[in-house]
Amino acid sequence: MTDPNTKEIPDRADVSARRIAKVYATALLNAAEQQGQAEEVLDEFNSLVREVFEKEPRLEVLLASPAVGRKARKAALEKVFAGRASTTFTNFMLVLNDHERLDLLRPILNAAAELFDERHRRLRVHLASAVPLADDIRQRIETGLRNYFKLEPVLITDVDPALLGGLKLRIGDMQYDATVLSRLNNLRDQILARSSHEIQSRRDHFSTGE
């Protein structure tokens, strides 16, 4: 499959759209697995969003626009995918076009990737650091996650210099923040809380004295 150590595909779908996207993602993965093409199809999907749309952003706008008729979109799809993509993925794109759901490509891809991970006992882990991770550190993190969760970790890395140092790790709704920025913020909060307490104590003291 496409290298998983990349940023997650950004999308702006709301809860309802994500629910619909998951239905289509399940249908796509089921069809691809029946043909023994799950990884190939996900690679094609990734390539479309990460590479084709990156080079030709107007194509994504064209496919998602309700102002463009289905016939025009179908012609564009056939031109783009003819001889370049599997029959499974091409047919899936045509079905999305028929149902006016091509605007959900990004959330569908994210949902399909998550579902693939679940079915193959893989754990998607979002990891942010101030600098790119060295190979030995990445391996230690993967080993620790593998031993603890008994699942194969898939690291989705992001570099954020604002973190200053350390790591921020997110798995589903669970988050662990061990960054320098987080520690500085905690220290600031402690100092502010202590100062507030001292000011209140002095007020109480003067009030009692009166």
N, C-alpha and C positions, 0 to 999 in steps of 0.2 A: 504493500500500500504506500501512498504518499507519505513522506516523512512526517510523523505525528508531532515532532518537536517544533511546532510552529504555533503562531497565534490562532486562537479560535476564530472562525469566520464571523465577522460582526454582522448582526442583523437588528432591525428595529421592530420586530414583530411583537404584537401584544399577546396576552395570554390566550385569547381565542384563536389567533392565527397560529400560534405555536401548537395548539391542540390539533388543528387541522393539518399542520405540517407533519406532525407525528404520525397521523393516519397514512399520509402519502409516503412517508419515509418507511413505514412498516411494509406497505404494499411493494415498494421498490426493492427493499432488502429481501422480502420473501421471494419475489420473482427472480432476483439475481441469484439467490442461493439455490433455487430449483435448477438453474442452469449452471451451477458451479462457478458463478462469475461475481460473487459478492465483492471481492477485493478489486477486481478489474473495474466494475461499475462505480465503486466509490472513488477510485483513482480518476475515472473519467469525469465524475461529478466535481471532484476537487480541482481538476485541471480547468474545467469550464469556469468556475468561480474565481479561482486564484490566478489563473494565467490568461484565459481568453477575455474575461471581463476586465482584467487589469490593462490589457493592451487595447481592447475595444470597448470602453465604457458605454458607448452609444448602443451597443448590442443589448446590454442589460436593460437600458432605458427602453429600447424598442420592445423587448420581450415583456417588460412589466407594464407597459403603457396600455390603459384601457381604450385609448383613442385609436390604437392600431388594431385592425380587424384580425380575426383568427386566420383568415386565408393568407394575409400578408405575413403573419408570424409563422405560419406553417411553412411558407416558402422560404423564409429566412432560416428556420430550423433545418429544413432539408438541405439547404445550401451549406450550412455550417457543419452538419454532422455526416453528410453523405461520404461514406468510405472512411470516416475518421473515428466513429464511435460504434460500440456494440449495438446490436439490434435491440437488446433489452433497454439500454439507456435511451436510445433514440425513440423507441416506442413510449417510454415513460414521459419524455419531454413532449411528445405529441399529445399524450393523454392530458398532461397539465395544461397544454394549450387549449384543448377542447373544453376543459372545465374552468378556463380563465384563472388558473392558479400559478402562472409563471412568475408572479410577483413574490411567491413564497420559496423561491429556489434556495436562498440562504438559510432560512430556518429549517427547510427540509433537509438540507445537507448536514446541518448541525445535529438534527434529530436522528438521521441515518447513521452518522458516525457514533453517536452515543449508544444507539441500539446495537450496532455492530460490536462495540466494546462489551456491552452487557452479555451478548450471546457468546462471546469468546473469552469471558472472564477477564476482561481487561479493565483497569481502573484509570480513569481520566483524571489527571492531577495538574492543576494550574499552579505554576511556580514562577514567581517574580523575584528578580534579583537586581542589584545595582549594576553589576557587570556580568558578562556571559559566564556561565558555569564552566569550570574546568572539567575535563572528562572524568577524573577520579572522584570529584565531588558528586557529579551526576550519577556515577555508578554506585556510590555509597548511599545516596538518596533512594535510588531505585531498589537496591538490595533491602534497605530498611522497610520501604513500603511493601515490597513483595513478601517479606517475612511476617510483617504485622497483619496485612489484610488478606494474605493468601490469594492474591490476584496479581496479574501482570500489569505493572504500572505503565501508563502512557503519559509522559511528561509534555505538557504544553507550556513552553517557556516564554517569558517576556522580560526584557531588560528595561529597567526604570531607574535612571541615575538619581532621581529624587529620593530613592530609598536609602541612599548613602552607603549601606552595607547590610549584610544579613539576608534573610530569605522571607518571603511571604508565600504561604502555601494554602491552596484552597481545593477541597474535595467535596463536590456537591455544595451543601449549605455549611459545611464545616470549614473554618478558617483558622490558621495558625500564623501569627505575625511575630517574627523574630528579627525585624529590621532595626537598624540604628535609628531611623526616623521614628519608629514606634516607641523605642525606648526613650528618645528625647522628648516625645510628646507626653509619655507617661511621667517623666521627671518634671516637665513643666506643669502638668496637672497636679502633681504632688506638692510642688512649691506654691502654686496658686492656692491649693486647698489649705496648706499650712499657714500661708499668709492670711487667708480669710479667717481661719480659726483664731489666729493671734489677734487680729483686729477685733473680732467679736468678743474675745476674752477681755480685751482692754475696755471695750464699751461696757461689758457687764460689770467690770471692776469699778469704773467711774460711776456707773449707775447705782451700784451698791453703796459706794462711798457717799453719794449724795443722800 
